[in-house]
Amino acid sequence: MEDILTTVRDIMTRKVVSIDREMLVCELEGLFVSRKISAAPLVDKSGEITGFVTKSDINRFHFTNGDPYYTRAWEIANPKVFTIDVSASIKDAANLMIEKHLHHLLVVNSSGIAGVLSSFDFIKLVAGE
């Protein structure tokens, strides 16, 4: 029988680093580098998701000559968080990413955050990793 990966759960990244929305951009950059991540959800003190921040957001911030020592993560993040259920098909995930021009989706289940799905996860799937 063929081993066919069909759901988001099969290819998502399970280790999710959540970011305190009050973190300074300079700290955010260091965390992205040290954890080798390119996106993360923002959470408030109660653990509620308040946004999503990516390397692209950081790059845009630097392009506008923002000061990373005074600017908070929430100020550069996208407050709209696109999510997909762990049981969704990878085709549905790909279509949503194409439709919304996204490189990352936050993956959720009934308990909350389950992972992050990135365009890189699709590349690894095609490469057989």
Buried (B, 14 or more C-beta within 10 A) or exposed (E): EEEEEEBBBBBBBEEBBEBBBEBBBEBBBEBBEEEEBBBBBBBEEEEEBBBBBBBEBBEEBEEEEBEBEEBBBBBBBBEEBBBBBBEBEBEEBBEBBEEEEBBBBBBBEEEEBBBBBBEEBBEEEEEEE
